[in-house]
Amino acid sequence: MPDALDEELAQGLKQARKKPRNFVLLGKGTTVLKLLIDKKPIKSSDIQEAKKATKATTVVGGVVVGDGTDLVFKVVGEEPSFKTTAFKEYLSEQSGLKVKPRFQVVPELAEINDTGEDERAEGESTETLSPGESSAPPTETGTSAPGGDDPLAALVATMKSLGPHVQTAILRAPSRKDELLGLVAEFQRQVKAQDAAAAKAALGAVGQALKQGAAPSTQQAPSAKLGPDFWPEWEKAKSAWRDAIDTVNGQLDKLRGELSKVDDAELKRIADFGLNAITADHRVPLQAAIVDLDATRGGDSSKAIAAAKELVEEFRDHLDTDERVEACDDNPFDVKVTIRESLDKALGQMEQVLGKALAG
């Protein structure tokens, strides 16, 4: 039990039992380190401050609502990796309340901004977007949202600001629901993986998709080259690619400790940055191309397919010739690493699906 209870958290939990509230969870691995609850959208500066204080590596946002004796933490995309039992213990220890938390994945979040005029801080922006309004959403991520020196916190804050725009786009065009939520889910996967560059690319794709939806309707005819099997096969190829990345990252985690002991600047860089140190020049552009291709679903995908295929081929060439890849795969530390084998196999599957589509 902490020396003093978190009264602000206790008050937020009590309010959430009666009315929906915004929340942000910060943690590391499966452990919750901090929970922020507010009736107003939580500021990115507050998230950044909490992240620095707790040294959290994972940030999850959503809406919490009361359900009898339970508190339901609603999120979009995929369920957080936090353990529910440990989360329950954290809430009890920090607030002194007996609550039963659980996570629920939902297709979209209700917008919560329960703020009266008398509660608004002087000069504080309270602009919101209702389903009937239109506003041009951000399409470029070169200018970060508030978030200090942490690019992921800034990207998460920007995505949070896009939430109402995504909901509005879905209300206006229900047929785009899977496309838009798929892009949001891809962004969340990259944030969870702590890959800021790939998350930025995914965020840019969300903004571009929203921009296209806000423009005057010029519905494109579906590409004649795409057969009915393309998108299912493409999803399988992407899944294989993500599995390969996870496999190699796990292997490099085991190798990292050994590499850090070696008096070699390049190997120490690999120890510090893992797979990004070896493949960033290829992996990040490919990830952006994957997101761009997904955003063309229902339209003409030919250019996006050709661009992705070219990057896949370049990536495979890189794996075949890069000395750092070979050094890791043939490391002398008795640690199994299969960068070339694992990634090339998955890239080959992608190339086959993309090539088949281009061949018609």
N, C-alpha and C positions, 0 to 999 in steps of 0.2 A: 504494500500500500504506500503511495507517495506521501511525502511529508504534508502536503496540502492538496486538497482536491481542486480540480480544474472547474471552477464555478461557471465559467463561460461555456465549457463543453456541457456541463450538467444542464444549464439553462437551454442550450440548443437542442439537446436530446428531449427535454420535456416539451419544447415547442413542436418538435418534429412528430411527437405522438398525436398532436392535434391538427397541425397543418404541414404541408410539404415544405421542405427546406432544401437549399442548396448545400452540397457537401464536397469536400476535397479530402481524400485519404492519402497520407504519405507513409511510405514504408520502405523496407528493404527485404527482398526475397519474399517470404511468406509472412513476414512480421509487420504489423501495423505500428507505426511510431508516432503518428499524430493525426487527429481528426479535426477538421475545421467545419463548422456548421453556421449558416447564416441565412436569413430570409432574403438578403440581397445577394446578387452575384459576387462571389468571392474574388477579391482583387488579386491580380497576379503578383503584386508586390508582397502581399501577405503570404501567398504560396511560396514565393522565393525565400522570404524570411524564415518560414517554418522549415523549408527544405534545408537551408544552411544550418539551422539550429539542430536539426535531427540527423543530418547527413543522409537523408533519404535518397534512394535511387529510383523509386517508383512513385508516380503521382497519378491518382485516379479521381475523376470528378463525376458528379451525377446529382441525383435528387433522392432524398430520403423521406419516406412517408411512414406513418404509423399504421399498423395492421393488428389490432387487438393488443396482445402483449409483445408483438414483434415490431422491429423496425426494419423496413425493407429498403435496402440501398440499391437504387436502380441505376444501371449503367448501360451504355450503348456499346455494341461491338462484341466483347467477350467478357466472361466473368473474371474478376481479379484473382490473382494467385494467393491472396491473403487467406490464412486459415481462419475459419469462422469461430472455432473454439477459442483461439488465441485473441481474436478480435473481441469476443465477448468478455474475456478476462480483462483486456485493456480498458474497455468501456467501464467495467465495474470498478476497477482500481482507480481510474482517473476521475470518474464522476460520482462514485458512490451509489450509482443506480443499478438496479437489476434489469437489464434489457437483453433481448434476444435478437441479435442482428442476423440478417441473411441478405445475400446478394440476389439480384434479379436482372437478367439481361432483357432490355426492351428495345423495340425498333426505334423509338424516339423518346426524348425527355420533354416533359412539360416545362414551360418557361416559368420560373419562380422569381418574382421580383416584388415581394409583398412589402412595399415601402410607401408610407404616407408622406405628404408634403412636409409635415412638421419634423420628419425624421431624416430628411435629406440634409447632408452636410452642405454648407454654403459653397457654391461653386462646383459641386460634384456633379458629374454628368450622370443623368438617369435615363438616357435615350434607350428605348427598346423598340423592337419591331413586332408589330402584330401581324397575324396571318394575312390580313388584307392589304398590308403596306408593301412597298417595294423599295429596296435600297441596294445600290451596287456593292456587292461584297468584295473584300480584298481578293486580288488575284495574284499578287506578287508577295513573296515572303522575304524579300531582301531587307525590308525594314522591320525589325523585330518589334513585337508588342512588349510592353513593360515586363521586365523580368530579370534585370541585372545582367550578370555575366553568364547566366545559365541559358544556353540556347533552347534546351528542351522546355524549360519553364515558359519561355517566351512563346514557343510554338504551341504549347498546350493552351496558353491564354488566348492566342489567336484563334485556335480551333474552337474554344469555348464561345468566342464572340460570333463564330460562324453558325453555332447551333440553331438560332432562330431562323437563319437564312435557309439552312438545310430543311428544317421542318416546313417552312413556307413553300420551298420548291417541291417537296413531296405532296403537300396539300394541293398544289396547282397541277402537278403532273404525277399522279400515283404510279404510273408506269415506270418512272425513274427511281422509285424507292430502292430497289435492289442495287442499282448502280451507285447511288449516292451513299447509302449505308455501307456498301462494300468499300468505297474510298475512305470513309471515316474509319472503318475497321482496320484498313491497311495502315492508316496513320497511327492508330492506337497500338498496332503490333510493333511498329518501328519505335514508338516511344517506350514501350515495354522492353524492347531490346536495347534501349539507350543509344539508338543510332540517329543522331540529330540530322545528319545529312539526308538520310533516307526519309526521315519524318518530314523534313522540309519539302522534299520532292512530293510526298504524298499530300501534304497540306496544300501545295501549289495546285495539284490536280483537283482537289476539292474546290478551291477557289475558281479554277478555270471552268469546271463543270457547272458551278453556280452561275458564272458569267454567261455561259452559253445558254443556260435556261432562262436568264433574264432578258436575253436579246429577242428581237422579233422572231416569231416562229418561222423557221426555214427548215422544216423537217427533211432530213436527208434520207434517201432511199437506202435500204440495207445493201451492203456490199454483196455483189453477185458471186464473189469468189468464196464466200464463207458458207460451208456446208453446215448442216444441223449439228454435226459432231464437234465443230471447232471449239465453242465455248466450254463444253464439258471437258474436252481434252486439254484445253488451256488451263482450266482450274486444276486438273490433275498434275499438269506440269509445274504450275506454281507451287502446289503443295509439296511436290518432290523437291523443288528448289529450296523452300523454307526448311524442310527436313534436313537437307544436305547442309545448309548454313548452320542449323542447330547442332548437327553432328560435329562439324568442323570446329565450331566455337567451343564445344565441350572438350574436344581433343586439345585445342590450344590452351584452354584453361589449365589442363594438366601439365602442359609443356611450359607454361609461363614461369613457374617457379625455377625451373632449370635454366631457362634462357636468361633470366635476370642475373644469374651468377656468372655469365660469360662476359669477358672483357671485349665486347664487340658492340659498337654503337647501333648497327642495324638490327642485330638480334635483340638488343635491349628495347629497341623501338617496337619490335614485334611483340615482345613481352608486355609492353605498356599498352599497345593499341590493338593487339590481336589481329583478327582477320582484316580489319580496316587498313592496317599498315601494309598488307600484302596486296589487297584487291580494291582499295577505295577508288582508284582512278577508273575502275571498270564496274565495280559493284553498284556504286551510287548512280551513275548514269543508267545502268541497266534497270535498277529499281525504279527510277523516274520513268523509263520507257514502259515498264510493266504497268505502272499506274496510268500513264497516258493511254495505253492500249485499252485498259479496262474502262476508261472514261468514254471510249468510242462505241461501247456496246449499244446496238440499236441503230448505229449510223454507219458511215463508210470507214472501215478500219484498215484499209489497204496501206496507207502511208505509215500508220502506227505499227503495223505488223512488219513492214519492211525495215523500219528503224530499229525495232526490237531485235529482229533477226541479225542485223548487221552488228549490233552491240554484243549479242550472244557469240557470234563468230569471233569477234575481237577478244572477248573474254576467254574463250577456249584457247586461242593462240597464246594469250598471256600465260595461262596455266601451263601450257606446254613448254614455254621458254624461260619463265622467271626463275632465277636462281634461288630466291628466297623461298618459293614454294618447294623447290627440290630440297633445300636445306632443312626445312621443317619436316617434310615427309621422310627424309633419310636422317633424322636427328640421331645423335649417338647416346641419347639418354634413356633408351628403352621405353619411350612413350610412343604409342601408336598414333600416327597422324596421317590422314588420307585426304589432304586438300585436293590434290590433282584428281584422284580417283572419284571422290564423292561429288565434287562440284562439277567436274566434266561430265559425269553421267547425267546429272540433273540438267545441265546446260544442253546436253545432247538431246534430251527429251523435249526441251523447249524448242530447240532448233528444228526438230522433226515436225512438231505441230505447226510452227510458223511457216516452214518451208512448204508443207502440204497445202496450207491456205493460199500461199502465193502462187503455187502451181495450178491452183484451181481444180 
